[in-house]
Amino acid sequence: MSSKMSDRRGFLKKSAALAGLAAFANGKALASVTPGLVLGEADVKYGVTPDEPNIQDLLYGGRSSYEKTIRIHSINSPEGLRTLTPLQDSIGIITPASYHFQVQGDTHMPNINPREHTLIIHGMVDRPTVFTMEEIKRLPSVSEVHWIECTGNSGLQWYKALLQNRKAGRTDGSVIQGVHGRLSCSEWTGVRVSTLLKECGVQKGASWVIAEAGDNIHHAKSLPLAKLMDDAMLAYGQNGEAIRREQGYPLRLHTPGFQGVCNVKFLRSLKVTNEPYYMQREISAYTNTKPNGISSWYESQQGPKSLITFPSDAHKLAGAGLYEISGIAYCGRGKIARVEVTVDAGKTWKDANLQQPVFSKAWTRFRLPWNWNGAETVIGSRCTNEYGEIQSTVEGLAKLWGDDFNPPIPAADVVHWWESAPISAFLNNPIQLWKAKPDGSVYDATYVKYLPNPYYPA
C-alpha cells in the first residue's frame, strides 16, 4: 500500500513539473477554427445530448454540448454534397463516422432500403448471380482499419480555392482541413469481393471489373480484377455500425490503398470484363495530365504521406513551453515504418513515436515531445513505408513527374505548370510544413511558396 502511494505521489510530482513547462498550464485553450463556420453558431447542428436527457435521448446518444468540432463544407467545390474531415481535432487513428469526409456528385443522397437492395455480378463469369444484402451478410466477413482519400486531396487547386474563399469573406477555412480534409480512416466491415467472384466463377481472360453505383449520377469505375481478387471488400459496416448514407448505405466497394473514386458507394453492379471502359469521368476528371499535355490513366495507389495535425494552421499556441507534436502517416502500399519530424525547418530530423499497432494501408498516429522556445520556426514530418519508399517535397514530386518523359521535363517547369493549371496533380503526397510564429499563430509553409497568401503576416 505505502509503495503504491509513494509511486502515485512521485507520478503527481512529475506531472506537476511537466504542467509547469507546458504552454497550456495557464488554462488557455489551444484555439481551433472549426467552430464558428459560415452559417453562424446558431445554425450549426452539433449532435449533442440535451442537458437533461430522457431515456429516448439516450437510445442512440450524442456528445457533450462543450464539443463543437464538425465537418465544414468543401471549399469552392462543384455542385454537390461535399464535406471535409476536421483533421486538426483528430485523435488516434479512427475517424468517427460523423467526421468522415463526403464527396457526393449531386445534392441527392439515396436512402436505399437494404431489404430491397441487390448486387448483381455478371459479365465474364460462369454463373451470373444477384445477391441480396441478407445473402451477403451470411458470408464470412472481415473487419479492417483503412483510410480513404479523395483523389485530388492536398492538391494545389484547393489552396487556390481557399484563397478565393478568403477573398470572398469566408474565414472558416484552414489548410489542414480545407486542403487536406478529404481524408478519413475507419474500421470497415464486410465481405471480400473475391469470395463472391469465386462463387460466380471468373472466366479465363478477364482482367477488369466495372463497378457501378445506384445513385442518381450512376457513378462507375473501371478497376483491375487483380485488386478486387486481393483485398477489396464489399463494406456494409463502419466503426461498429452500419455505414451511413453519405458513405453509400447499404453497400459500398472498398479498395484499400486506392484513391477515393475507386470506392464506389451505393454499389449495385460488378461487371467482369477483359478491358477498362474508359468512361467519361475516368478520362476527363481522374487522369494525371502532364505539362506536355499527355495524361496517365488508372493511377490509383497513394504514396507515403504524413501530416502534422497538431499544431497546424487551425491552432494557436498559448506560448513557449512543452507540446506534443502529433499527426498521421499512411500509404497505399503496406505499413508505415518510420516518421521523422523537424522543428528547425529541415536542418535536423528526429524519429517520432508510432502508436501501436501499426496497420497496413491505415493511418499511423505519430507523436514527438517538443519544447518550443517561442521563437519563429518551421515544423514538418516525412514518413517511410516498409518498402523504403520515402515521402517527398513538392519539388521532389515534380522531378518524379518530369523524369517520366523523354526528354525529361525539368522539375521547375512541372511546378510552374501546377501553379497555373486549373487542377494540379492527383495522388498528392508532398511534405507539409507549418510555420509557428512568436505570437503562437501557425501558418502553412508549403503552398505559400508557390501562391503567396496575402492574408498571412510577413
N, C-alpha and C positions, 0 to 999 in steps of 0.2 A: 504493500500500500504506500509506504513512505517513498519507496523508489519511484513508483509511478507518479506520485505527487511532485517529486523533485524533477522528474523528466518534464512534467507538464509546466512547472514554473520556468524551467530553462527554455522551453519552447516559447512561452509567452514573452520572456525577456528578449529572445532573438526576434520574435515577431514585432515587438515594440521598437526595437532598434531599426529594423527594416522599414517600419512605418515612418520613423523619423526621417529616413532618407528619401522616402517615396514622394513623388510630386503630388500625389493625391492625399497626403497626410493632412493638409489644411481643409479637407472636406469639400474642395471644389470639384465639380463634376467634369469629366472629360467630354466636352461637348460633341454631339453628333448632329449632322444636318438633316437626318432623316425626318424627325418631327417638324411640323410647320407646313411643308408641302405647298402645292399650288392652290388647292381648294380652300385652305384655311382650316384651322384646328377643329371648328365645329362641324365641318362636313366629313371628316375622316371617320371611317368605321374601324375601330381598333380591336374588335372581337374580345371585349373584356367581360368578365363575370361581374354582375352587379354587386354593390357593396353589401347588400342584404339579400343574398341569393336564396331562392326557394329550391325545392328539390328538382323542379323542372329545369331551372337554370344550370344545374349540375349534371344533367344526364349526358351531355356531351362536353360541356365545360368551356371555359375561356381563360384569359390570363388577367393578371393584375392591372388595374387602371393606371398604375405607375409605369407600365411598359408601353412605349409609343412607337417602337420600331415597326415599320411596314415597308412593303414594296412601293416604288414610285412608278408612274407610267413612263414608258420609254421616251427617249429624247429625240424629237423630230422624226418619229417613225412614220412609215406609210400607214394608211388607214388599217385599223385592226386593234385587237385587244392585246396589248404588249406591256408587260410589267418587268421590273428589274429587281434582282435579289439585293438586299442590304448587306453586302459583304462586310462592310465596316463594323457591323454589330454581330458577326457570326461567331459562334462558339463551337469548338470541336470540329468534327468533320461532317456532321449531318445537317442538312438544310431542312428546317420544318416545311411541311407541305405548303403552309400559308405564306412562306417566303420564297418558294421555288419560282424562278422566273417563268414567264409565259410569253410565247410568240404565237399569236393567232392571226391568220391572214385576213380575217374579216371580223365584223363585230357580232357575228352569231356564234354562240357556243352550243354545240349539240348537247342534249340531255337524253342519252340513249338508254332505253330500258334493257338491262342486262338479260332479262328473261327472253327478250326478242332478238338480241344481237347474235350474229353468227360470223364466223370466219371461214371463208372458202379458200382452199388450196387447190390450184388447178394448173393447167399448162403442161409442162413436160414431166408429168407424174403418171404412174401406173394406175393409181386409184384416186381420182379427184374426189375430194371429201369436203363436206360442210360440217364444221364443228360448232356446237353451241357453247356458251360460256360454262354451263354446267359440266359439259364433257371435258372442256379444257381444264377446269379446276379439279377434276378427278385424276388428272395425270400427275406423275411425280413432279414436284416443284422444287425451286431453289430460291434462296434469298441472298442477295449480294449487294455490297455497297459500291456504287459507281457514280461518277459525275456525268452531267450533261451540259454541254456548252453550245450556245448558238454559233453558227458558222462564222459570222463576222465579228464576234465579241473581241474587244480590245483593239479594233481597227481604228485607224486614224480618222475615218469618216465620223465616228462617234464623238471624237474630240472636237471636230469641226462643228458638229451638231450642238454640242454642249456650249460652245462659244456663241453660236447663233441664238440659242435659247437664252443665254445670259444677256445678250444684247437686247432681246425682246422683253426682258424683265423677269424671266424665271430664275429663281435663286435656290431651288432645292437640289439642283444637280451637282454632284461631285464626280470626280474622275473615277474613284473606286467603285461607285455604283452606276454612274451614267455611262462610263466607257467599258467597265469590266463586269457589270452586273447581269449579263446574260449567261449566268453560270451558277450551277447548283449541284449539290451532291446528296443522294438519298440512298436508303436501303430499298432495293427493288425486289419484289417477289413475283414469281410467275413460272412459266414452263419453258424449257429450252425449245427454240424453234426446231432444232434438229430432231427432237422427239416426234413432232408432228410430220416433218418432212420424211423421216424414215418410215413412218406409218403409211404415208401416201406413196412411197416408192419413187425416188427421184430417178429419172431416166438418164441413160448414158448420153453425154454431150451437153447436158445442162450446165450452165456456168453463172447465170444471173437470176435474180428474183426481183419482180416488180411488186413493191408493197404499196397498197392503195388505202387511203383513208375514207371514212364515211362521213366527212364533213362537207360543208357547202361548196368549198373550193376544190374538192376532190384532189387533195394533195397526194402525190405519188412519187416514189423514189426508186431508181434502179440501184440494186445492191449486189455485191459479189456473193454468189452462192457459198463460197468458202467461209465468209464471215457468218452467214446465217447457220452454217453447219458447225461453227466453232462455239462462240459464247453468247450469241444473240438470244434474246428472251422475249416471250410474249408476257408482258408485265400487266398484272391486274392489281398489284399491291404496292404501296409506297409508305415506308416508315410505319409499318404495323397496321395499316388500314387500307381500304380500297383507294386506288388512285383517284384524284379529284377530277372534276370535269375539265378544268383548264389543263390537265395533264393527259387527257384523252380517254376518260372514263367511257366504257368499262374495260378497254383493252388497248394497249399501245405496244408498238415494237420498240424494243430497247437494244441498242447496238453498242456495247461498252467500248469506250475509246474513240468512237466515231463522232463526227460533227453532229450537231443537234438535228439538222434537217433529215438525217437518216433514221431518227427515232420517230417513226410515223405514228401519230395519235389517231384515236378512233378507228383502229385497224380493222378492216373488213375483208381484205383480199391479199393473198400472196400468189403471184403467178410465176411459175418456174419457167425460165426461157434459156436460150443459148446466146443472148446478146442484151446489152442495155438498150433502153428505149429512147434515149436522147430526147426526153420530154422538154417542153418549152421552158419550164422553171429550172431544169437541170443545165440547159445550155445557155441560158440568158442571165440567171441570177446566182448560180452556185458554181461558178468557174473562177479560176485564178488567172486573170488577164495580166500579161506582162507588158512592159513598156514598148516592145516591138509589135504589139497587137495580137500576139499568139496567146491562146488560153489553154490551160491544162484542165482536164475534166476528171471528175470522180476521185479527187483527192479528199480523203476523209479523216485521216488519223492525226490527232493533235500531238505535237512535240512536247518535250518537257517544259513546264511552265510553273511559275510561282508568283505570288502576290503577297506583299506585306499588307495585311488588313488593319492592323493597329501598330503604330499610328499611321493613318493615311490622311488624305485631304478632307475627310469628313470629321476630323477631330481637331481639338485644340488642347495642347498640353498645358498643364497648370503651372509649370515652372521646372527649373532644374531639379534633378533627382533620379531616383530609380524607377524604371519602367520595364515592362516585359514586351519586347517586340514579338508580334505573333502574326502568323499568316498561313496560307495554304499552298501546297505544291501538288502537282498531278501531271500525268502524261497519258497518252493514248496507247502506250506500249509498256506493259509491265509496271513495276513498282518504283517509287521514288527511293533512291538510295542515299541521297545527301542533299542538304540545303545549306548554302553558305549565305551569311548576312554581312553587309558592310555598313558601318556607321560613320565612315570618313570618306564618302564619295568614291569608293572603289580602291583606295590606297591599300587597304588590308581587308581580308575576309575571314570570318570566324564560322566554324561549324555550329549550326543551330541544333537544338534537341528536337528529335522527331517523336511525336506522340505514337505510342504503340496501341494496337497492332497496326502495321502498315499494309494496306490492301492494294491489290493490283487495279489499275485504272480507277482509282478513287482519290479523293483529297487526302493528303497527309498534312496534319497540323504541325507546324514548327514553331519553336519558341526560343528566344535568346534574351537573357537579362541585359539591360542597357542602363548605365549610369550616365545620364545626359548632363553635361556641364552647363547647359543653357546657351551655348554658342551656336551660330548657324552651322548646319551640317547637312549632308545628304545621306540617306539610308536606302538600302535596296537589298534584294535577295536574288539568288540564282540557284537552280536545282539541277541535279543529275539523276538520271534513272538507272536502273540496274544493268543496263546495257552500255553505260558510259556516255550516253548522249547528254549534252550539256545545254542548258538554256542560254540563248544568245542575246546580244544587244540588237537594237533596230538596225544598226549598220551591219552587224554580222548576218542578220536575216537577209538584208538586201544583197549582200555578197553571195549568199547561197542561191538566191533567185538569179542573180546575174550570171553566175557560173554555170547555170543550166544551159546556156546558149553558146553557139559557136558562130562568130567570136563572142566571148563573154561580154555582158553588159556591165559597165562599171557600177559599183555599189552606190556611188553618189548619184548616178543617173536614176537608179531604181528609187532611191529615197526621194529625189526631186519629183519623180513621177507620182509617188504616193501622196506627196504634198498637194498636188494639183488634180489628181484623178478624182472622179466623183465617188469612187469607192476604193478603199485600199485593200490590202491583202486579206484573204480569208486564212483561217487557222493561224491567228496571230499569237505569238508567244514571246514577245520581247521582255527584257528585264525592265521592270517598273521601278523608277527611282522616285523618292519623296524628299523634298527639302523642308527641314524643320527650321523655323525662324526663331530668333531670340524671344519673341513675344508668345511663343508656343503654337503659332499657326503652322500648318503643314500644307505644302503645295506640290503639285505634280512637277517632276523634274525630268521627265522623259519626253512627252509630247510637246511641251512648250518649246523645246529646242527647234522644232520644225514649224510650229504655228504659234507665234508669240501670243500670249494671253494678256490683253490689256487690263484685265481685272486682277492680275497678280501684282503685288508690290515689287518694286525694283530690287 
